[in-house]
């Protein structure tokens, strides 16, 4: 099994957190993708994949999609969990993905995340030409370079001039209070909510709740104690964090933070940029 990650170029670093590539046997069970704040721009380079959309807390499947070889799909779960698995009879699982920072998808595609409403967006469905076919059969770093050329072209003028709401989304993600961000933009509460929903997909309060859980999750997966991490991120006590963990993952911390999940999860750190697992 192979995992690789790469940093974006300087021009794209405000938009892209990192790129990551997995090449796994078809028999490997992939972890679930929990509700988040950014997005994944995933290029399927291996066998066909099944994509299940499930309600976040209950785990009830609401829809299923087929991600074919060569497809590019935007995944931006907010109130759902996503599960990828190999379709029957496929040789392997192989994909490269660009981890989009919060506020990136709307300037990139001109589509409101609120209107997508947790549904995956297949770029072929909006007749948008994408580079996935050109990524087949070339080294990971070459895939990243081709993908970046396309992303730079797609962002256009926004590349060097980040929209105010993209900047606002990032400030919320890193812990600034909603009222502080709103006052800096000189917007009333209703206008702020209406505009920022296009960029983050949900209301600002729910977005901040999700961001706090994501920060805590990353800290725990980096090896820090569960309770210490939860308290450091602002949870009042252990029951508070357990309730939030069940809401976003359907699991308690004890059920979630297993050795298996520690070994294979989507919370990639760039300190370990490439390796076999």
C-alpha positions in Angstrom: 0.0 0.0 0.0 1.3 3.4 -0.9 0.5 6.9 0.4 2.1 10.1 -0.8 1.5 13.8 -0.1 2.8 17.0 -1.6 2.6 20.7 -0.7 1.0 23.2 -3.2 3.0 25.8 -5.0 3.2 29.2 -3.3 0.5 30.7 -5.5 -2.0 28.0 -4.6 -1.2 27.7 -0.9 -4.1 30.0 0.1 -6.4 27.7 -1.7 -5.0 24.2 -1.4 -3.8 22.6 1.8 -2.0 19.7 0.2 -2.3 16.9 -2.5 -2.5 13.3 -1.5 -2.3 10.0 -3.4 -3.4 6.5 -2.2 -2.7 3.3 -4.0 -4.3 0.4 -2.1 -5.5 -3.2 -2.8 -9.2 -3.4 -3.7 -9.8 -5.4 -0.5 -8.8 -2.6 1.8 -11.7 -0.9 3.7 -11.4 2.8 3.4 -12.2 5.1 6.4 -15.2 7.3 6.3 -14.9 11.0 5.4 -16.5 13.0 8.2 -18.3 16.4 7.9 -15.7 19.0 7.2 -15.0 22.6 6.4 -13.2 22.4 3.1 -13.4 19.9 0.3 -11.7 17.1 -1.7 -11.2 17.4 -5.4 -10.7 13.7 -6.1 -9.4 12.2 -9.3 -10.1 8.4 -9.6 -7.1 6.8 -11.3 -7.9 3.2 -10.3 -10.9 0.9 -10.6 -14.4 2.1 -10.3 -15.4 3.2 -6.8 -18.7 3.3 -4.9 -19.5 6.5 -3.0 -22.1 6.2 -0.2 -23.6 9.3 1.4 -24.8 8.7 4.9 -26.5 10.9 7.6 -23.8 12.0 10.0 -25.1 10.8 13.3 -27.3 7.8 12.3 -25.1 6.4 9.5 -28.2 5.7 7.4 -27.3 5.7 3.7 -29.2 8.3 1.7 -27.7 7.8 -1.7 -25.0 5.9 -3.7 -22.9 7.0 -6.6 -20.5 5.3 -9.0 -17.2 7.1 -9.4 -15.7 5.7 -12.6 -12.0 5.5 -13.7 -11.1 9.0 -14.9 -13.8 10.8 -13.0 -13.1 14.0 -11.1 -15.5 14.7 -8.2 -15.8 17.5 -5.6 -16.6 16.1 -2.2 -17.7 18.7 0.4 -19.6 16.9 3.2 -21.1 19.2 5.8 -24.0 17.3 7.5 -23.2 13.9 6.1 -20.5 11.2 6.1 -19.0 9.7 3.0 -17.8 6.2 2.4 -15.7 5.1 -0.6 -15.2 1.5 -1.5 -14.1 -0.5 -4.4 -16.8 -1.7 -6.8 -17.0 -5.4 -7.4 -14.3 -6.9 -9.6 -12.0 -3.9 -9.6 -8.2 -4.4 -9.5 -7.2 -1.7 -7.1 -8.0 1.6 -5.4 -6.0 4.5 -6.6 -6.7 8.2 -6.5 -5.1 11.6 -6.1 -7.0 14.4 -4.4 -6.4 18.1 -3.8 -7.5 19.1 -0.2 -9.3 22.4 -0.7 -9.2 25.0 2.0 -12.5 26.4 3.3 -13.9 29.0 0.9 -12.2 27.6 -2.2 -14.9 25.7 -4.0 -17.1 28.7 -4.8 -14.5 30.8 -6.5 -13.1 27.7 -8.2 -16.3 26.5 -9.8 -18.7 29.4 -9.3 -21.2 27.0 -7.6 -22.7 27.6 -4.2 -21.8 24.9 -1.6 -25.1 25.6 0.0 -26.9 24.7 -3.2 -24.9 21.5 -3.6 -26.3 20.5 -0.2 -23.8 17.7 0.5 -24.2 16.2 -2.9 -21.0 15.2 -4.7 -20.3 17.2 -7.8 -19.0 15.3 -10.9 -17.2 17.7 -13.1 -18.4 15.8 -16.2 -22.0 16.7 -15.1 -21.3 20.4 -15.6 -19.4 19.8 -18.8 -16.2 21.0 -17.3 -13.0 19.7 -18.9 -10.6 18.4 -16.3 -7.1 16.9 -16.4 -7.8 13.5 -14.8 -7.2 11.5 -18.0 -3.8 13.1 -18.3 -2.8 11.9 -14.8 -3.1 8.2 -15.6 0.2 6.4 -15.7 2.6 9.2 -14.7 4.5 9.8 -11.4 2.8 11.5 -8.5 4.8 14.7 -8.7 4.0 15.0 -12.4 0.3 14.5 -11.6 0.6 17.4 -9.1 2.2 19.7 -11.6 -0.5 19.0 -14.2 -3.3 19.4 -11.7 -1.8 22.7 -10.5 -1.6 24.2 -14.0 -5.3 23.4 -14.4 -6.2 24.9 -10.9 -4.3 28.1 -11.7 -6.2 28.5 -14.9 -9.5 27.8 -13.2 -9.0 30.3 -10.4 -8.1 33.1 -12.9 -8.1 36.5 -11.3 -9.1 35.1 -7.9 -5.6 33.4 -7.6 -3.9 36.6 -6.5 -7.0 38.4 -5.1 -8.8 36.3 -2.6 -12.5 37.1 -2.2 -13.4 38.7 1.1 -15.6 35.8 2.0 -12.8 33.3 1.4 -10.6 35.3 3.8 -13.6 35.4 6.3 -14.1 31.7 6.1 -10.4 31.1 6.9 -10.6 33.5 9.9 -13.6 31.6 11.2 -11.8 28.3 10.7 -8.8 29.4 12.8 -11.0 30.5 15.7 -12.0 34.1 15.3 -15.5 34.9 16.6 -18.3 35.3 14.1 -19.1 38.9 15.3 -15.4 39.9 15.0 -15.3 38.7 11.4 -18.6 40.3 10.6 -17.6 43.7 12.0 -14.4 43.7 10.0 -16.5 43.2 6.8 -18.9 45.9 7.9 -21.9 43.6 7.3 -25.1 43.1 9.2 -25.7 39.5 10.5 -28.2 38.6 7.8 -26.0 39.8 4.9 -23.0 38.0 6.4 -24.8 34.7 6.6 -26.3 34.9 3.2 -23.0 35.6 1.5 -20.8 33.3 3.4 -23.1 30.2 3.0 -22.1 30.1 -0.7 -18.5 29.7 0.4 -18.8 27.3 3.4 -22.1 25.6 2.7 -23.6 26.0 6.1 -24.3 28.8 8.7 -21.2 30.3 10.4 -22.1 28.9 13.8 -22.3 25.3 12.5 -19.1 25.9 10.5 -17.2 27.0 13.6 -18.5 23.9 15.5 -17.2 21.7 12.7 -13.9 23.4 12.6 -13.3 22.9 16.3 -14.1 19.2 16.1 -11.7 18.9 13.1 -8.9 20.7 15.0 -9.4 18.3 17.9 -9.5 15.2 15.7 -6.2 16.1 14.1 -4.6 16.8 17.4 -5.7 13.4 18.8 -4.5 11.6 15.6 -1.2 13.3 16.0 -0.7 11.4 19.3 -2.1 13.8 21.9 -4.3 12.6 24.7 -8.0 12.7 23.9 -9.3 14.7 27.0 -6.3 17.1 26.9 -6.9 17.8 23.2 -10.7 18.3 23.8 -10.2 20.7 26.7 -7.5 22.7 24.8 -9.9 23.2 21.8 -12.6 24.6 24.1 -14.8 21.6 25.0 -16.1 22.0 28.6 -15.6 18.4 29.6 -15.4 14.8 28.4 -19.2 14.3 27.9 -19.3 17.5 25.8 -16.7 16.1 23.4 -18.2 12.6 23.4 -21.6 14.0 22.4 -19.9 16.1 19.6 -17.9 13.1 18.4 -21.0 11.0 18.1 -22.8 13.7 16.2 -20.1 14.0 13.5 -18.9 10.4 13.3 -21.6 8.2 14.8 -19.0 6.8 17.2 -17.7 7.5 20.7 -14.0 8.5 21.0 -13.2 5.0 22.2 -14.8 3.5 19.2 -13.2 6.0 16.8 -9.6 6.2 17.9 -8.6 2.6 17.3 -5.2 1.4 16.0 -6.8 0.7 12.6 -8.1 4.3 12.3 -4.8 5.7 13.5 -3.0 3.8 10.7 -5.4 4.8 7.8 -7.3 8.1 7.9 -7.8 11.2 5.8 -6.1 13.6 8.2 -2.7 13.6 6.4 0.2 15.4 8.0 2.9 16.8 5.7 5.6 15.9 8.2 5.4 12.4 6.7 5.3 13.3 3.0 5.4 9.9 1.4 5.7 6.3 2.4 4.6 2.7 2.2 2.1 1.4 4.8 
